[in-house]
Each structure stands twice: as C-alpha cells, then as structure tokens.
Amino acid sequence: MKRRTYLTAGATAFAGLAGCLGDSGGPGDSTTSSTANTTSQTELSGTLKVATYSALVDAPSTSPGAWLKKEFEKQYPKATLKWQTPDSEVNYYIQRKAQNVGIGADAYVGLNVDQLITIDQKLGGKELFAPVTDSLSNYGHVKDSLNFDPKGRAVPYDTGYVSLVYDKTKVDNPGTFDALTKQKFKNTLIAENAQQTATGRAFLLWTIHEMGKKKSLDYWSRLSDNGAKILGSWDAAYTAFENGERPIVVSYSTDQVYAHREDKNIEKHQIGFLNGEGYANPEGMAKFADTDSPKLADAFLDFMLSKKAQSKIANLNVAFPSTDWATLGKEFDKYAKEPDKPVTYSYDQLKGNLEGWVDEWARQIASK
C-alpha cells in the first residue's frame, strides 16, 4: 500500500494507490463531445509538461499516471504528455517563481487548499497559477462542495475523507469525539502529527471545526490523558495499527477498498465516522500562469474532469471523484464509505489561521 501522506510547502495532500478496474465511457464522453471539440483534439499539438507528486505516476500498473498519459495522447494524437515529479513537489515551483526563474511546466496535479494559502503567502502578487474554470467545458460537473479556490485557479479532481479505521474484533466504533476520551477507549487511538502529515492536520482541523480552537486544544489534552499515541507519519501509524499495537487509527474512509484488494479481514478495517462526519480533503489541479501551451493545458484539465478519466482516477487513486458523473464499480460502491456530513474549511476560513492553529497545537500537544 502506498499513500502520499507527508507535507510539502507547509501543506497537506494525499493519494492512495491500489489495483486497476475496467474502463467506462468513451473518449471525450458523448454527453459533452461535439464537432468543435473533435476539431480541437486533432489540431492541438505539442509537448505538455504536467507536474505532480511521484505516487501518481511511479507504479504504472496501479497509479493513474500511465493511464492518463496514454488516454490523453489517444484523444489528442498530436500531443505528448510528459510528467514531472520534483522531490519537493509544488514547493519547487514556488521557489522558481520567487526567484523569477522559468517554471518549465504547463500544469500541476495534486494541489490542496493548504498549498494555495502557502503559495499566496510566499509569492504575494506573483501569480503561479492562472484562473482556469471559465475555460473548462466539464467544470459544470464538479461538485460545488469541493471547490476550494475562490480565485478559480485550482480545480478539484478527487477527494478523500479522513475518518477513523478500527478493528471490530477488538473494539467498538467510538461514534463520537467525546467517546475517544472515555475509559472504554483508553490506549486505543493512534493519530498523526499535524505538522507532518495530511491525516494529522485534517484530524486537527476536524476537531477545530467541531469544537472551536480553544475547546479543541482542551479536547486534545483529554485525548492525550486517555493514552492517544501521536506518530510522525501515516505509514508509521497504519503499520502500528496493522501490527495490532492499537485498534484505532486516523486514516481514510476508503481503507476497506485496500483491505479487500489485499485479501485482508474486513472486520479489522471498519470505518468510523465521528458525529456522522468525515473531513474532506479535495485535491486540485491548475494551469501555470507562465505556460507556453495554455490551450493544451486547458484541454488536459478538462480531460481530467471527463467521465472516463474521473472513473479511472477514482478507482486507481482510491479516492472519491470530484464530479457527479463518474462510474465507480461494485467494489468501490461496497467498500468506499462517504460520511453523512462531510466537513471542511474553505480557503477564506483557513487563510491567516492555519499556521497559527497548527503551531499552537504543536506547542501544547505534540511537545508533551
């Protein structure tokens, strides 16, 4: 199992990788195809450089990257897609922009709201990404609740929900935030560091969303007093959970898809939403403002929102699609769980608050 769970540029992001399901739909999708669109597909040409995180492309049989390249080049036969995966991810391009050095890429896949806030704070008036939503014919299928960029630069292409995963053979579903602080669940929870991991930061933001900043810190103190263990990475936390060190871990609500694909006992991989909620962490994509191929970049982003691509990305990335028209298949329908009440913070709500919230949590909780 591979997941992108660490932080770059002071931001969170994640992506899961697992097996491959069959295709659905057709090139361009019949609901949006037209003579004009077909003409543009045959006329657009050149090399499109798309930057992303390595997990999206590093396993051709289980990552969506290889399929996306092949399918995009099939739909745009005069175009070539080349992936770029710098170690520091989007921070690499932030530094280049800050130094007034050429970007060398046309689009980026794998942004979230934290990264956008970091970009705007570090670059000020320098535009790393250009507004793009008005250029995408498939944008109307994006779920309004997942849009996280008020400036229309980043467009969601998938989302995950942070939740609890618990071993039903050892413990009941806590069901509420308060239950995790009770004696019944003493020494049962593994969480992740909010400074270092996507899941850890999302869980912190979830508690703040539920209780407010001050009460949230009081809640974390009670979690700590009840024996909650905080580890520095999702990998370490999930490995400890699977090794039976603790029966509850902060993870993702798609975990049963992994468990099923790896022939694990589903009873030991139950999804636990707290207060009926799960914290949504949508991933987005954007067009670099300095691209030399703006129309080709638009075409790629629109392709990523097509019914066929959305279906494939969701199944390979093991994340929920950002649109309303993806076909996910029986396995995903059975094992991937969505909360009754998704919660998240918007760009405007986090801007000016996020760094302070995380720092205060680190001082009072992580330093214990």
C-alpha positions as CSV (number, residue, x, y, z in Angstrom):
1,M,0.0,0.0,0.0
2,K,1.4,3.4,-1.0
3,R,-0.1,6.8,0.1
4,R,1.1,10.3,-0.3
5,T,0.8,11.5,3.3
6,Y,3.6,13.9,4.0
7,L,3.5,17.7,3.8
8,T,5.3,19.9,1.3
9,A,5.4,23.7,1.2
10,G,3.6,23.7,4.6
11,A,0.6,21.9,3.0
12,T,-1.3,18.6,3.2
13,A,-2.2,16.2,0.4
14,F,-2.7,12.5,0.0
15,A,-3.3,10.0,-2.6
16,G,-3.8,6.2,-2.3
17,L,-2.6,3.6,-4.8
18,A,-4.1,0.2,-5.4
19,G,-5.3,-2.1,-8.2
20,C,-6.9,-1.4,-11.5
21,L,-10.5,-1.7,-12.6
22,G,-12.0,-1.6,-16.1
23,D,-12.7,1.5,-18.2
24,S,-16.0,3.1,-18.7
25,G,-17.3,5.7,-21.0
26,G,-15.5,6.8,-24.2
27,P,-13.1,9.4,-25.5
28,G,-14.4,12.9,-24.8
29,D,-17.7,11.4,-23.3
30,S,-20.7,11.5,-25.5
31,T,-22.5,13.9,-23.2
32,T,-20.0,16.7,-24.0
33,S,-18.5,15.8,-27.3
34,S,-19.1,18.0,-30.4
35,T,-17.7,18.7,-33.8
36,A,-15.8,21.7,-32.5
37,N,-14.3,19.6,-29.7
38,T,-13.2,16.9,-32.2
39,T,-11.6,19.5,-34.3
40,S,-9.6,20.9,-31.4
41,Q,-8.5,17.4,-30.4
42,T,-7.0,16.9,-33.9
43,E,-5.5,20.4,-34.1
44,L,-3.9,20.8,-30.6
45,S,-0.3,19.7,-30.7
46,G,3.0,19.9,-28.8
47,T,4.5,18.6,-25.6
48,L,2.5,19.2,-22.4
49,K,4.6,19.1,-19.2
50,V,2.5,18.2,-16.2
51,A,4.0,18.3,-12.7
52,T,2.7,16.1,-9.9
53,Y,3.7,14.1,-6.9
54,S,5.6,10.8,-7.6
55,A,2.9,8.5,-6.2
56,L,0.6,9.5,-9.0
57,V,2.9,8.0,-11.7
58,D,5.5,5.8,-10.1
59,A,3.6,2.4,-10.4
60,P,2.3,2.1,-13.9
61,S,0.0,-0.8,-13.1
62,T,-1.6,0.8,-10.1
63,S,-1.1,4.6,-10.4
64,P,-3.4,6.6,-12.7
65,G,-0.4,8.5,-14.3
66,A,0.4,5.9,-17.0
67,W,-3.3,5.5,-18.0
68,L,-3.8,9.3,-18.1
69,K,-0.9,9.8,-20.4
70,K,-1.9,7.0,-22.8
71,E,-5.6,8.1,-22.9
72,F,-4.8,11.8,-23.3
73,E,-2.4,11.2,-26.1
74,K,-5.1,8.9,-27.7
75,Q,-7.6,11.7,-27.6
76,Y,-5.0,14.3,-28.7
77,P,-2.9,12.4,-31.2
78,K,-0.6,15.4,-32.0
79,A,0.2,16.0,-28.3
80,T,2.7,14.4,-26.0
81,L,2.2,14.4,-22.2
82,K,5.4,14.3,-20.0
83,W,5.1,14.0,-16.3
84,Q,7.4,15.9,-13.9
85,T,7.8,14.8,-10.3
86,P,10.3,17.1,-8.4
87,D,11.1,15.9,-4.9
88,S,9.8,19.0,-3.2
89,E,6.6,18.9,-5.3
90,V,4.8,22.3,-5.6
91,N,7.4,23.9,-3.4
92,Y,9.9,23.5,-6.3
93,Y,7.8,25.8,-8.5
94,I,7.1,28.2,-5.7
95,Q,10.9,28.7,-5.3
96,R,11.4,29.1,-9.0
97,K,8.7,31.7,-9.2
98,A,10.0,33.6,-6.2
99,Q,13.4,33.7,-7.9
100,N,11.9,34.8,-11.3
101,V,13.2,31.6,-12.9
102,G,11.3,29.9,-15.7
103,I,8.7,27.4,-14.4
104,G,9.3,24.7,-17.1
105,A,5.9,23.1,-16.7
106,D,2.4,23.8,-18.0
107,A,0.0,22.3,-15.4
108,Y,0.2,20.9,-11.9
109,V,-1.8,18.0,-10.4
110,G,-2.1,17.5,-6.6
111,L,-2.9,20.9,-5.0
112,N,-5.0,21.5,-1.9
113,V,-6.2,24.5,0.0
114,D,-3.2,24.5,2.4
115,Q,-0.8,24.8,-0.5
116,L,-2.7,27.6,-2.1
117,I,-2.5,29.6,1.1
118,T,1.2,28.9,1.3
119,I,1.6,30.0,-2.4
120,D,-0.2,33.2,-1.9
121,Q,1.7,34.0,1.4
122,K,5.1,33.3,-0.2
123,L,4.6,34.9,-3.6
124,G,2.3,37.8,-2.8
125,G,1.4,39.4,-6.1
126,K,3.3,37.0,-8.2
127,E,0.8,34.6,-9.9
128,L,2.0,31.0,-10.0
129,F,-1.3,29.7,-11.4
130,A,-3.9,31.3,-13.8
131,P,-7.7,31.3,-13.4
132,V,-9.0,28.4,-15.4
133,T,-12.6,27.5,-14.6
134,D,-14.2,29.5,-17.4
135,S,-12.1,27.6,-19.9
136,L,-13.3,24.1,-19.0
137,S,-16.4,22.6,-20.6
138,N,-16.6,19.8,-18.0
139,Y,-16.3,22.1,-15.0
140,G,-20.1,22.2,-14.5
141,H,-19.9,18.6,-13.3
142,V,-17.6,19.5,-10.4
143,K,-19.4,19.2,-7.0
144,D,-19.8,22.7,-5.6
145,S,-18.9,21.5,-2.1
146,L,-15.4,20.5,-3.2
147,N,-14.4,23.8,-4.7
148,F,-11.7,25.3,-2.5
149,D,-10.1,28.1,-4.5
150,P,-12.1,31.4,-4.6
151,K,-9.8,32.7,-7.4
152,G,-10.7,29.8,-9.7
153,R,-7.2,28.6,-10.2
154,A,-7.3,25.1,-8.6
155,V,-10.0,22.7,-9.9
156,P,-10.8,19.6,-7.7
157,Y,-10.3,16.3,-9.5
158,D,-10.8,14.0,-6.5
159,T,-11.3,14.0,-2.7
160,G,-10.7,11.8,0.3
161,Y,-12.4,11.8,3.7
162,V,-10.3,11.5,6.9
163,S,-12.0,9.2,9.4
164,L,-11.2,6.5,11.9
165,V,-10.4,3.0,10.9
166,Y,-10.9,0.4,13.7
167,D,-10.5,-3.3,14.4
168,K,-14.0,-4.5,15.1
169,T,-12.7,-7.7,16.6
170,K,-11.1,-5.7,19.4
171,V,-13.1,-2.5,19.9
172,D,-16.4,-0.9,19.1
173,N,-16.9,2.1,16.9
174,P,-16.4,5.1,19.1
175,G,-19.0,7.0,17.1
176,T,-18.4,10.4,18.8
177,F,-15.4,12.6,19.5
178,D,-16.2,12.5,23.2
179,A,-16.2,8.7,23.4
180,L,-12.5,8.7,22.5
181,T,-11.7,10.4,25.7
182,K,-13.5,7.8,27.9
183,Q,-12.0,4.9,29.8
184,K,-13.5,2.4,27.4
185,F,-11.2,3.7,24.7
186,K,-8.1,4.3,26.8
187,N,-4.9,3.5,25.0
188,T,-6.7,2.6,21.7
189,L,-6.1,5.5,19.4
190,I,-3.2,6.3,17.0
191,A,-3.2,9.7,15.4
192,E,-0.6,11.5,13.3
193,N,1.4,14.7,13.8
194,A,-0.5,17.7,12.4
195,Q,2.8,19.4,11.4
196,Q,4.0,16.5,9.3
197,T,1.1,14.5,7.9
198,A,-2.1,15.1,5.9
199,T,-4.2,12.9,8.1
200,G,-2.8,14.5,11.3
201,R,-3.6,18.0,10.1
202,A,-7.0,17.1,8.8
203,F,-7.9,15.5,12.1
204,L,-6.8,18.6,13.9
205,L,-8.8,20.8,11.6
206,W,-11.8,18.5,12.1
207,T,-11.7,18.9,15.8
208,I,-11.4,22.7,15.5
209,H,-14.3,22.7,13.1
210,E,-16.3,20.7,15.6
211,M,-15.4,22.5,18.8
212,G,-13.6,25.7,18.1
213,K,-9.9,26.4,18.6
214,K,-9.8,26.7,22.4
215,K,-12.1,23.7,23.2
216,S,-10.3,21.7,20.5
217,L,-7.0,22.1,22.4
218,D,-8.7,21.1,25.6
219,Y,-10.1,18.0,23.7
220,W,-6.6,17.1,22.5
221,S,-5.4,17.3,26.1
222,R,-8.1,14.8,27.1
223,L,-7.1,12.6,24.2
224,S,-3.5,12.7,25.4
225,D,-4.6,11.9,29.0
226,N,-6.5,8.9,27.7
227,G,-3.4,7.5,26.1
228,A,-3.7,8.6,22.5
229,K,-0.4,8.0,20.6
230,I,0.8,10.5,18.1
231,L,3.2,9.3,15.4
232,G,5.1,11.2,12.8
233,S,3.8,9.7,9.6
234,W,0.7,7.9,8.3
235,D,2.9,4.9,7.3
236,A,4.1,4.5,10.9
237,A,0.6,4.9,12.3
238,Y,-1.0,2.5,9.9
239,T,1.8,-0.1,10.3
240,A,1.4,0.1,14.1
241,F,-2.4,-0.4,13.7
242,E,-2.0,-3.4,11.4
243,N,0.6,-4.9,13.7
244,G,-2.0,-4.8,16.5
245,E,-0.4,-2.1,18.7
246,R,-3.6,-0.1,18.9
247,P,-7.1,-1.0,17.5
248,I,-8.0,2.5,16.1
249,V,-6.1,4.8,13.7
250,V,-6.8,8.1,12.0
251,S,-6.9,7.2,8.3
252,Y,-9.2,7.4,5.3
253,S,-12.7,6.2,4.6
254,T,-11.6,4.3,1.5
255,D,-9.4,1.9,3.6
256,Q,-11.8,-1.1,3.0
257,V,-11.0,-0.9,-0.7
258,Y,-7.4,-1.6,0.1
259,A,-8.3,-4.3,2.6
260,H,-10.5,-6.0,0.0
261,R,-7.8,-5.8,-2.7
262,E,-5.2,-7.2,-0.4
263,D,-7.4,-10.0,0.9
264,K,-7.4,-8.7,4.5
265,N,-10.1,-9.3,7.1
266,I,-12.7,-6.5,6.6
267,E,-13.8,-6.8,10.2
268,K,-10.3,-5.4,11.1
269,H,-10.7,-2.5,8.8
270,Q,-14.0,-0.9,9.8
271,I,-14.7,2.8,9.0
272,G,-15.7,5.0,11.9
273,F,-17.1,8.5,11.3
274,L,-17.3,10.7,14.3
275,N,-20.6,12.5,15.0
276,G,-21.6,11.3,11.5
277,E,-18.8,13.5,9.9
278,G,-15.7,13.0,7.9
279,Y,-13.1,15.6,7.0
280,A,-13.0,16.3,3.2
281,N,-9.5,16.9,1.7
282,P,-10.1,17.6,-2.0
283,E,-7.1,17.5,-4.4
284,G,-6.9,20.0,-7.2
285,M,-5.1,20.7,-10.5
286,A,-4.1,24.0,-12.1
287,K,-2.5,25.7,-15.1
288,F,0.7,27.6,-14.6
289,A,0.4,31.2,-15.4
290,D,3.6,31.2,-17.4
291,T,2.7,28.2,-19.6
292,D,3.6,28.3,-23.3
293,S,0.8,25.9,-24.1
294,P,-2.3,27.4,-22.4
295,K,-4.9,25.8,-24.7
296,L,-3.3,22.3,-24.4
297,A,-3.1,22.8,-20.6
298,D,-6.9,23.6,-20.6
299,A,-7.6,20.6,-22.7
300,F,-5.7,18.4,-20.2
301,L,-7.5,19.8,-17.2
302,D,-10.9,19.3,-19.0
303,F,-9.9,15.8,-19.9
304,M,-9.2,15.1,-16.2
305,L,-12.8,16.1,-15.5
306,S,-14.3,13.8,-18.2
307,K,-16.5,10.9,-17.1
308,K,-14.0,8.3,-18.3
309,A,-10.9,9.9,-16.6
310,Q,-12.9,10.6,-13.4
311,S,-13.9,7.0,-13.2
312,K,-10.4,5.7,-13.7
313,I,-8.7,8.2,-11.4
314,A,-11.1,7.3,-8.5
315,N,-10.5,3.6,-8.8
316,L,-6.7,3.8,-9.2
317,N,-6.2,6.6,-6.7
318,V,-8.8,5.1,-4.4
319,A,-10.4,8.4,-3.8
320,F,-13.8,9.8,-4.5
321,P,-14.3,11.7,-7.8
322,S,-14.8,15.4,-7.7
323,T,-17.6,15.2,-10.3
324,D,-21.2,14.0,-10.4
325,W,-20.8,11.6,-13.3
326,A,-18.0,9.1,-12.6
327,T,-18.8,5.3,-12.7
328,L,-17.0,3.6,-9.8
329,G,-18.0,0.0,-10.0
330,K,-19.3,-2.6,-7.4
331,E,-16.1,-2.8,-5.4
332,F,-15.9,0.9,-4.8
333,D,-19.6,1.2,-4.1
334,K,-19.4,-1.6,-1.5
335,Y,-16.2,-0.7,0.3
336,A,-15.6,3.0,0.0
337,K,-17.5,4.9,2.6
338,E,-18.8,8.5,2.5
339,P,-19.8,10.4,5.7
340,D,-23.4,11.6,6.1
341,K,-22.0,15.1,6.9
342,P,-18.7,16.0,5.2
343,V,-17.0,18.9,6.8
344,T,-14.0,21.0,5.7
345,Y,-12.6,24.5,5.8
346,S,-12.6,26.9,2.9
347,Y,-9.6,29.0,1.7
348,D,-11.0,32.1,3.3
349,Q,-11.5,30.4,6.6
350,L,-8.0,29.0,6.8
351,K,-6.1,32.0,5.4
352,G,-4.4,33.7,8.3
353,N,-5.4,31.0,10.7
354,L,-3.9,27.7,9.6
355,E,-0.3,28.2,10.6
356,G,-1.2,29.6,14.0
357,W,-3.6,26.7,14.7
358,V,-1.0,24.1,13.9
359,D,1.8,25.9,15.8
360,E,-0.3,26.2,18.9
361,W,-1.3,22.6,18.7
362,A,2.3,21.6,18.4
363,R,3.4,23.7,21.4
364,Q,0.6,22.4,23.7
365,I,0.1,18.8,22.4
366,A,2.9,17.4,20.3
367,S,5.6,18.7,22.6
368,K,4.3,16.7,25.6
